[in-house]
Amino acid sequence: MAPLTHTEPAIRHPRTRTEPAPARRLPALRHLGPNWYASVMGTAIIANAGASLPYEFPGLRAACELIWALSALALAVLLTARAGHWLCHRDQARAHLLDPAVAPFYGCLSMALLAVGAGTLTVGRDLIGTPAAVAVDAVLFTAGTAIGLAAAVAIPFLMVTRHRLAPGSATPVWLLPVVAPMVSAAVGPLLIPHLAAGQAREALLLACYAMFGISLLATLLMLPLIFGRLLTGDPLPLALTPTLFLVLGPLGQSVTAVNQLADQAAGAVDASYAHALSAFAVVYGVPVIGFALLWLALAAALVVRAARDGMGFAMTWWAFTFPVGTCVTGAEGLARHTGLIAFQWLAAALFAVLVTAWLAAAFHTLRGLAGGRLLAAPAPVRSVPAAA
């Protein structure tokens, strides 16, 4: 983005100091939106999913450690850059909150914190030690959960009161704020064994189930709107077509959550409840992972169609990563609780898709950053002709 120029010199007063115009301070950050947190989520999920794969591959653990370190570094850099965005471009930051196409991405901040925190405990502990990993995950889980619950209320509130939403304008992006509590429900159980036995463990377990319910019921409200738009409304703009994969997020993450919670239930609640929760993990998880695979096939077909119509790279390509990763972790959980080799194969196959998608998104992101295109003002989105 080219710096702004002034045709008149600034008028100086002896008792005042001229402040630089906001647009001239860190101009590269002006259009850095909350959607960039999706790249952190998509990177961290590789480490989280790879650490739990039912198959051992040479160098897999070391690769997961490297990916986790990369996601932690990316999170630190992005948090700093976003702080600079709010400090130097408050007008643009407020505009993002009032833009119905951008505001839902504030849910990504919560999920980025939670994903990196979970990776710290599952993978990063090999590098920094278990006590430090528990402390880091506790901080990131607490912050991510608080932000996620706030976004799950604040963004729908803005959608109701401030955003001007036309009938039939629903997109999968609307799911982002309400799916964040589901991520908390899925990664919170990792901390349960590190709490004192008794009330503390039971409280966290049941809190995670409560967040599971918050996200699941809110998702069930949103999905009919999204699918109804696909059937009766205008086609999604080409750049938004990859966001169809976002529907996989609450599906795969909810399966992951019930399986992770079942793993920890025996040490937190009575044996009768623990047995029922283990059964619920399978009874709920198998049908939902089946629907997730159906949606994956539909979304992939629509993305292929959009690619044939000229869909180019956009940051929405990161939607190919984290949602697919949640299906990997969901399949891994079902493999543990059912013992079926088929779920192990499914987890390995989806992990290969995840890695391929991450390589493509990361390559184009780095190339776009090097060329300056991704930090420029957004271009108008192209729509697919209805008759195409």
TORKOL-28204 format. One record per residue (C-alpha): residue number from 1; residue in three letters; x, y, z. Coordinates in pm, whole numbers. Layout:
<rs>
R  resi  resn       u       v       w
R   NUM   ala       X       Y       Z
...
</rs>
This chain:
<rs>
R  resi  resn       u       v       w
R     1   met       0       0       0
R     2   ala     153     330    -106
R     3   pro     194     594     167
R     4   leu     -47     883     166
R     5   thr      79    1220      48
R     6   his     -16    1566     172
R     7   thr     -47    1873     -50
R     8   glu     -35    2120     240
R     9   pro     230    2142     512
R    10   ala     123    2067     866
R    11   ile      53    2374    1078
R    12   arg     262    2363    1393
R    13   his     172    2534    1717
R    14   pro     443    2614    1968
R    15   arg     261    2429    2246
R    16   thr     144    2126    2047
R    17   arg     312    1843    1865
R    18   thr     184    1719    1531
R    19   glu      88    1351    1547
R    20   pro     135    1135    1240
R    21   ala    -181    1045    1056
R    22   pro    -303     698    1157
R    23   ala    -283     571     800
R    24   arg      86     662     784
R    25   arg     186     470    1096
R    26   leu     262     107    1013
R    27   pro      67     126     685
R    28   ala     134    -242     610
R    29   leu     -88    -337     906
R    30   arg    -394    -135     802
R    31   his    -568    -425     631
R    32   leu    -441    -700     862
R    33   gly    -770    -852     973
R    34   pro    -859   -1114    1235
R    35   asn    -887   -1375     957
R    36   trp    -509   -1412     973
R    37   tyr    -545   -1611    1294
R    38   ala    -676   -1893    1075
R    39   ser    -320   -1953     957
R    40   val    -211   -2013    1318
R    41   met    -503   -2251    1375
R    42   gly    -429   -2438    1053
R    43   thr     -64   -2481    1149
R    44   ala    -120   -2585    1511
R    45   ile    -377   -2850    1418
R    46   ile    -113   -3042    1222
R    47   ala      95   -3085    1536
R    48   asn    -211   -3174    1746
R    49   ala    -347   -3424    1495
R    50   gly      -9   -3573    1409
R    51   ala      76   -3637    1774
R    52   ser    -232   -3861    1812
R    53   leu    -215   -4053    1485
R    54   pro    -263   -4428    1542
R    55   tyr      31   -4501    1309
R    56   glu     398   -4433    1369
R    57   phe     598   -4273    1088
R    58   pro     972   -4205    1100
R    59   gly    1032   -3844    1198
R    60   leu     662   -3773    1266
R    61   arg     713   -3666    1626
R    62   ala    1004   -3436    1538
R    63   ala     799   -3285    1255
R    64   cys     509   -3222    1495
R    65   glu     745   -3048    1737
R    66   leu     874   -2826    1457
R    67   ile     521   -2742    1340
R    68   trp     412   -2661    1696
R    69   ala     710   -2428    1741
R    70   leu     622   -2261    1409
R    71   ser     259   -2212    1519
R    72   ala     369   -2065    1854
R    73   leu     603   -1824    1676
R    74   ala     332   -1729    1426
R    75   leu      89   -1665    1713
R    76   ala     335   -1437    1889
R    77   val     409   -1241    1571
R    78   leu      42   -1210    1480
R    79   leu     -64   -1100    1828
R    80   thr     200    -826    1810
R    81   ala      94    -722    1460
R    82   arg    -274    -714    1553
R    83   ala    -194    -502    1858
R    84   gly     -17    -260    1622
R    85   his    -325    -265    1398
R    86   trp    -551    -162    1687
R    87   leu    -308     105    1808
R    88   cys    -240     265    1470
R    89   his    -560     196    1274
R    90   arg    -846     210    1522
R    91   asp   -1083     336    1253
R    92   gln   -1017      29    1042
R    93   ala   -1040    -201    1345
R    94   arg   -1381     -57    1431
R    95   ala   -1486     -90    1068
R    96   his   -1393    -459    1082
R    97   leu   -1624    -509    1380
R    98   leu   -1909    -343    1194
R    99   asp   -1846    -538     874
R   100   pro   -2058    -858     873
R   101   ala   -1805   -1023     639
R   102   val   -1510    -963     876
R   103   ala   -1648    -952    1231
R   104   pro   -1710   -1331    1261
R   105   phe   -1337   -1389    1214
R   106   tyr   -1281   -1256    1566
R   107   gly   -1367   -1609    1675
R   108   cys   -1038   -1718    1517
R   109   leu    -837   -1539    1787
R   110   ser    -982   -1768    2052
R   111   met    -924   -2081    1846
R   112   ala    -565   -1984    1765
R   113   leu    -487   -1947    2136
R   114   leu    -656   -2276    2220
R   115   ala    -493   -2471    1937
R   116   val    -142   -2353    2024
R   117   gly    -209   -2418    2393
R   118   ala    -318   -2775    2322
R   119   gly     -11   -2829    2106
R   120   thr     208   -2702    2389
R   121   leu      79   -2975    2620
R   122   thr      71   -3259    2367
R   123   val     387   -3182    2169
R   124   gly     570   -2885    2318
R   125   arg     623   -3057    2652
R   126   asp     898   -3263    2487
R   127   leu    1087   -2939    2431
R   128   ile    1003   -2721    2732
R   129   gly     910   -2979    2994
R   130   thr     574   -3081    3135
R   131   pro     544   -2818    3415
R   132   ala     610   -2530    3175
R   133   ala     379   -2683    2913
R   134   val      96   -2714    3166
R   135   ala     143   -2352    3274
R   136   val     144   -2222    2916
R   137   asp    -158   -2428    2820
R   138   ala    -348   -2312    3130
R   139   val    -287   -1949    3038
R   140   leu    -376   -1993    2671
R   141   phe    -680   -2209    2752
R   142   thr    -812   -1953    3001
R   143   ala    -757   -1660    2766
R   144   gly    -888   -1847    2461
R   145   thr   -1198   -1967    2642
R   146   ala   -1280   -1622    2779
R   147   ile   -1235   -1462    2437
R   148   gly   -1431   -1739    2268
R   149   leu   -1729   -1708    2502
R   150   ala   -1722   -1329    2463
R   151   ala   -1713   -1359    2083
R   152   ala   -1997   -1614    2087
R   153   val   -2215   -1343    2245
R   154   ala   -2071   -1020    2107
R   155   ile   -2056   -1109    1738
R   156   pro   -2416   -1241    1716
R   157   phe   -2519    -930    1913
R   158   leu   -2357    -710    1649
R   159   met   -2519    -918    1376
R   160   val   -2859    -855    1530
R   161   thr   -2818    -489    1623
R   162   arg   -2560    -328    1394
R   163   his   -2498    -540    1085
R   164   arg   -2728    -508     789
R   165   leu   -2778    -865     667
R   166   ala   -2984    -930     357
R   167   pro   -3209   -1239     341
R   168   gly   -3020   -1532     198
R   169   ser   -2678   -1382     277
R   170   ala   -2567   -1649     526
R   171   thr   -2218   -1791     475
R   172   pro   -2019   -2055     667
R   173   val   -1812   -1769     813
R   174   trp   -2103   -1707    1051
R   175   leu   -2004   -2028    1233
R   176   leu   -1665   -1897    1346
R   177   pro   -1773   -1716    1666
R   178   val   -2000   -1997    1787
R   179   val   -1758   -2282    1717
R   180   ala   -1489   -2135    1944
R   181   pro   -1646   -2277    2266
R   182   met   -1640   -2622    2103
R   183   val   -1264   -2593    2065
R   184   ser   -1244   -2517    2438
R   185   ala   -1454   -2827    2504
R   186   ala   -1216   -3036    2293
R   187   val    -885   -2915    2439
R   188   gly    -992   -2850    2798
R   189   pro    -980   -3220    2893
R   190   leu    -602   -3216    2842
R   191   leu    -573   -3012    3161
R   192   ile    -800   -3231    3375
R   193   pro    -529   -3482    3485
R   194   his    -315   -3191    3603
R   195   leu    -584   -3065    3844
R   196   ala    -643   -3183    4198
R   197   ala    -874   -3483    4216
R   198   gly   -1231   -3410    4314
R   199   gln   -1420   -3087    4262
R   200   ala   -1164   -2921    4034
R   201   arg   -1158   -3205    3782
R   202   glu   -1533   -3250    3783
R   203   ala   -1592   -2876    3743
R   204   leu   -1367   -2852    3438
R   205   leu   -1516   -3166    3283
R   206   leu   -1872   -3040    3321
R   207   ala   -1773   -2690    3207
R   208   cys   -1637   -2844    2889
R   209   tyr   -1965   -3031    2836
R   210   ala   -2151   -2702    2888
R   211   met   -1938   -2535    2619
R   212   phe   -1999   -2838    2396
R   213   gly   -2372   -2769    2432
R   214   ile   -2336   -2395    2375
R   215   ser   -2153   -2446    2049
R   216   leu   -2355   -2743    1926
R   217   leu   -2694   -2577    1970
R   218   ala   -2574   -2249    1819
R   219   thr   -2434   -2442    1522
R   220   leu   -2766   -2619    1473
R   221   leu   -2928   -2274    1447
R   222   met   -2678   -2158    1185
R   223   leu   -2650   -2462     958
R   224   pro   -3006   -2445     814
R   225   leu   -2944   -2081     718
R   226   ile   -2620   -2171     543
R   227   phe   -2757   -2471     356
R   228   gly   -3075   -2281     269
R   229   arg   -2865   -2007     110
R   230   leu   -2677   -2267     -98
R   231   leu   -3005   -2414    -224
R   232   thr   -3212   -2101    -283
R   233   gly   -2979   -1801    -281
R   234   asp   -2702   -1672    -500
R   235   pro   -2388   -1888    -523
R   236   leu   -2107   -1800    -287
R   237   pro   -1846   -1560    -429
R   238   leu   -1549   -1751    -565
R   239   ala   -1316   -1631    -289
R   240   leu   -1561   -1754     -23
R   241   thr   -1616   -2101    -169
R   242   pro   -1337   -2257      44
R   243   thr   -1527   -2144     355
R   244   leu   -1769   -2432     291
R   245   phe   -1505   -2642     468
R   246   leu   -1571   -2440     785
R   247   val   -1883   -2649     841
R   248   leu   -1651   -2941     914
R   249   gly   -1513   -2749    1213
R   250   pro   -1804   -2787    1458
R   251   leu   -1869   -3139    1329
R   252   gly   -1518   -3277    1367
R   253   gln   -1445   -3073    1680
R   254   ser   -1759   -3195    1855
R   255   val   -1660   -3557    1787
R   256   thr   -1314   -3478    1919
R   257   ala   -1464   -3316    2228
R   258   val   -1688   -3605    2331
R   259   asn   -1403   -3852    2286
R   260   gln   -1152   -3640    2477
R   261   leu   -1402   -3585    2756
R   262   ala   -1477   -3957    2772
R   263   asp   -1103   -4025    2808
R   264   gln   -1091   -3810    3122
R   265   ala   -1432   -3888    3271
R   266   ala   -1311   -4188    3475
R   267   gly   -1084   -3966    3682
R   268   ala   -1336   -3687    3730
R   269   val   -1685   -3834    3788
R   270   asp   -1845   -4151    3923
R   271   ala   -1787   -4473    3732
R   272   ser   -2153   -4495    3620
R   273   tyr   -2134   -4151    3462
R   274   ala   -1794   -4225    3310
R   275   his   -1932   -4539    3143
R   276   ala   -2231   -4347    3004
R   277   leu   -2006   -4070    2870
R   278   ser   -1784   -4326    2696
R   279   ala   -2092   -4475    2529
R   280   phe   -2212   -4127    2432
R   281   ala   -1879   -4058    2262
R   282   val   -1941   -4344    2019
R   283   val   -2319   -4304    1983
R   284   tyr   -2279   -3934    1903
R   285   gly   -1946   -3947    1724
R   286   val   -2011   -4209    1457
R   287   pro   -2320   -4045    1298
R   288   val   -2165   -3698    1311
R   289   ile   -1837   -3807    1152
R   290   gly   -2047   -3973     883
R   291   phe   -2226   -3644     810
R   292   ala   -1889   -3466     815
R   293   leu   -1764   -3696     538
R   294   leu   -2079   -3625     336
R   295   trp   -2024   -3251     375
R   296   leu   -1656   -3291     289
R   297   ala   -1750   -3453     -42
R   298   leu   -2006   -3180    -121
R   299   ala   -1769   -2898     -28
R   300   ala   -1484   -3050    -230
R   301   ala   -1710   -3078    -536
R   302   leu   -1815   -2714    -507
R   303   val   -1454   -2603    -465
R   304   val   -1355   -2793    -780
R   305   arg   -1640   -2619    -962
R   306   ala   -1524   -2280    -835
R   307   ala   -1165   -2355    -939
R   308   arg   -1286   -2427   -1290
R   309   asp   -1465   -2089   -1285
R   310   gly   -1142   -1907   -1198
R   311   met   -1112   -1919    -819
R   312   gly    -767   -1795    -720
R   313   phe    -582   -1797    -392
R   314   ala    -722   -1604     -99
R   315   met    -674   -1632     275
R   316   thr    -995   -1835     280
R   317   trp    -780   -2128     162
R   318   trp    -687   -2173     528
R   319   ala   -1040   -2310     569
R   320   phe    -901   -2627     409
R   321   thr    -678   -2689     713
R   322   phe    -819   -2654    1065
R   323   pro   -1168   -2796     990
R   324   val   -1016   -3102     821
R   325   gly    -779   -3135    1117
R   326   thr   -1073   -3154    1356
R   327   cys   -1206   -3448    1154
R   328   val    -864   -3614    1190
R   329   thr    -872   -3580    1569
R   330   gly   -1236   -3690    1573
R   331   ala   -1153   -4006    1377
R   332   glu    -857   -4069    1608
R   333   gly   -1088   -4052    1910
R   334   leu   -1336   -4293    1756
R   335   ala   -1051   -4532    1671
R   336   arg    -952   -4533    2040
R   337   his   -1304   -4598    2168
R   338   thr   -1421   -4848    1907
R   339   gly   -1097   -5024    1817
R   340   leu   -1201   -5019    1451
R   341   ile    -912   -5017    1204
R   342   ala   -1139   -4832     960
R   343   phe   -1126   -4521    1178
R   344   gln    -747   -4547    1194
R   345   trp    -736   -4555     814
R   346   leu    -975   -4261     798
R   347   ala    -760   -4058    1037
R   348   ala    -445   -4129     833
R   349   ala    -616   -4045     502
R   350   leu    -759   -3718     635
R   351   phe    -420   -3629     784
R   352   ala    -265   -3663     438
R   353   val    -533   -3428     303
R   354   leu    -462   -3186     589
R   355   val     -87   -3176     523
R   356   thr    -142   -3126     150
R   357   ala    -387   -2841     214
R   358   trp    -149   -2679     463
R   359   leu     142   -2690     219
R   360   ala     -69   -2524     -51
R   361   ala    -208   -2254     180
R   362   ala     129   -2182     342
R   363   phe     312   -2158       8
R   364   his      63   -1914    -142
R   365   thr      48   -1711     180
R   366   leu     425   -1667     192
R   367   arg     430   -1576    -177
R   368   gly     148   -1326    -128
R   369   leu     327   -1170     168
R   370   ala     651   -1140     -26
R   371   gly     468    -968    -310
R   372   gly     267    -742     -78
R   373   arg     -65    -848    -225
R   374   leu    -211   -1002      91
R   375   leu    -164    -687     299
R   376   ala    -311    -456      35
R   377   ala    -668    -331      42
R   378   pro    -909    -617     -32
R   379   ala   -1036    -646    -386
R   380   pro   -1406    -695    -465
R   381   val   -1510   -1060    -458
R   382   arg   -1629   -1237    -770
R   383   ser   -1948   -1435    -776
R   384   val   -2024   -1754    -962
R   385   pro   -2300   -1705   -1222
R   386   ala   -2616   -1873   -1103
R   387   ala   -2651   -2068   -1426
R   388   ala   -2290   -2192   -1427
</rs>
